[in-house]
Amino acid sequence: MKTKILTLAIFTMATILTVPVNAQVSFGTRHGLAISTLAKTGDLYDNDEMLFSYTGGIFITAPVKGVFAIQPELNYICKGRSDETTEFIESSYRSRYHYLQVPVLARFNTNLSMTENTKVYFNAGPYISALLISQNKPDGSSEWKDDDYDEVGKDPDLGIILGMGVTFPVNRLTLQADLRYDLGLAKLNYQPEDYHTKALSLTIGILF
């Protein structure tokens, strides 16, 4: 499974880098902040113990028909939770999971505008993520340590993304502010039963 994910990631990157840039297909890069936690799906109240981290990546937006487009991406994102206690580690600690994420989003470009030169869009779609490394830091420790998990502990994260954003010009550039919510659906090893990843991210992108 991990090999298939990496193959898909390489194929996505190759596609993004080799698509001809023209008036219809746009290439972009996005960078920003992710706020994540680990909790049971549907437990909206259990959104404390947040982890703040960097997220970013590259993408292409390819029109399909009218206002609809397909947007494949290749992203890095770190997800986790602070000050948790599990059946495997009795003391309180922080955990984080570094992922290479490959979403394929359906994008709906609207005619809505916040100002004269901005355009609002919505996107949604599935993602699959390869776990690059997992880390933990017990309370009182200042150093993150890599977890020595076997291959069973390196299962991919699967989920869906829901989001929206705006595009706007700045001088000769077209910028994009993107707000999205990642909802993980895969079980996390070495975590309490029914724990999944959750992440809210805000990024700024540049379209070329």
N, C-alpha and C positions, 0 to 999 in steps of 0.2 A: 504493500500500500504506500509506504513512504517513497519508494522508487517511482511509483506512478505519479505521486504528487509533485516530486521534483521534476519529472519529465514534463508534466503539465505546466509547471512554473517556467521552465526553460522555453517551452513552446510559446507560452504567453509573452515572455520577454522578447523572443525572436520576432513574434508577430508585431509587437508594439514598436520595435526598433526598425522594422523593415517596411512597414506600411508607408506608401508614398504620401507625403504631406500635400494636400490640396485643399480647395475651398470647402470640401464636404467632410473629409476625415480630419479630425484634430488630435494632436498629441499633447500630453500634458504631464506635469509632475506636481505632486501635492505633499505638503508637510504641515505638521501641527501637533496637537496634544490629544492624548487618549486618556479617559478616566474609566477605570475598569474595576470589577469585583468578581467574586465567585459566589454563586448562590443558586438556590433552586429556581427553576423556570416558573415564572408567575409570582414569585415572592417579591413584590414591588417594595415592600417595607424593608427587606433585607438588602439595602443598598448602601450600607455604611462600610467602613474599612476599605475605602477606595485606594486604588493605586494610580498614581499619575505618571505618565510616561510619554515618550516621543512616538509618533507614528508618521509614516510617509511612504511614497511609492511613485510609480509611473502608470499611465493609462492611455488608452485611445478611445475616442468617441466616434463611432461609425454610424451614420444615419441609416435607418431601415426604411421607413416610409413616413412622410409627413413630419409630425412632431416627435416621432419615436426614434430611439437610437439604442445601440448596444454598446456597453462600456466595459470591456475586460480590463483588469488591473493586476498589478503585481506590487504587493505592499509588504512592509515590515510593520508589525504591531506587537506590543508587549502587553499582556493581560495578567491580572493577578489579584491578590487580596492581602491586606495587612492585618496583623494581630488576630490570627485565627488559631484554633486548636482542633486537631483531627484525631482520629483513632490511631494514627501512625506516629504522630508527634504530640506528646502530652502538653508541652509548654507552648506558650504563645509565640508566634513567629509570623514572618511575612513570606509570601511566595509569589513568584512571577514566572511567566511562561513566554518565551520569545518565539514568535511565529513568522513564517513566510506565508503570506495569505494571498490566495488567488480568487477574487470575486469575479463574477460575470453578472453585470447589472443591466437591467432594462431601464432606460432613461426616458422620461417624458418632459419635453421642453414646452413650457406654457407661454402664453402671451401676457402673463401677469408681470408686472414690473413694480419695483419699490420706488425707483426714480426713473427719469427719462431714459437712462442708458443701461439700466439693469434688467436682467431677465431671470425669472424664477424657474427652477426645474425640480423634478422629483425623481428618485431612483429607488430600485428595489431588486433584490436577487440573491442567489445562493453564493456561498463561499466555501472553500476548503483550504485548510491551513496545515502546513508541515511544522511540527515542533522542532525548532532549532536547538534549544537548550532550556532547561528548567532550573530555577535557583530558589534557595530559601535562606532566610536570615533570622535566626532565633533572637528573641528579645535580649537586649544587652550587648548584642554583637554589632560591630560596625562594618562587617565584611560579608558580601554576598558569596555563597558557596554553591558550586554546581552540584546538582543532585545526580548521583551515580545510578540512574535508572537503567534497566535493561530495555530491550526493544519493545516489550509489552507496555512499558511506561512512556513510550514515544508515539502513542496513537495520535492521529490527526484530529484537529478540531473541525467540525462541520457546523454550518449555521446559515442564518439569513441576515441580510442587511436591509434596513429601511432608512431612507434619508431624503434630504432636500438641500437646495443651495441656490446661490445666485451667481451670475456672471456679470462682470462690469469692466469697462475699459479704464486703464490708467496709463496716460500718455499713449504710447504705441502698443502697449501690452494689453492682453485680455486676461483678467484675473478671475478666480473662481473661489468663493467661500462655500465650504461643504460641511454640513452637519449630518451625522449619521449615527445610527444605533446598531451595534452588532449583537445578535443573540445566538449564543452557542447552543447546539443541540446534542453534541457528543458528550459522553460521560468522561470525566476527568479521573485518571488514575491517581491513587494516593491522595484522594480528597473524599469528603463525606459523600454518601450516596445521594444521587440526583443533583450534585453540584455541576453547574455549567458556567461558561464564561459569559460575561456581559461587559459591553464597552460602549461608551459615548465618546465620539471624537469630533473635533473641530479642526479643519485644515484649510489652508490657503493654497490654491493651485495656480499655476501659470500655464496658459494654453498657447501652443505654437501653431 
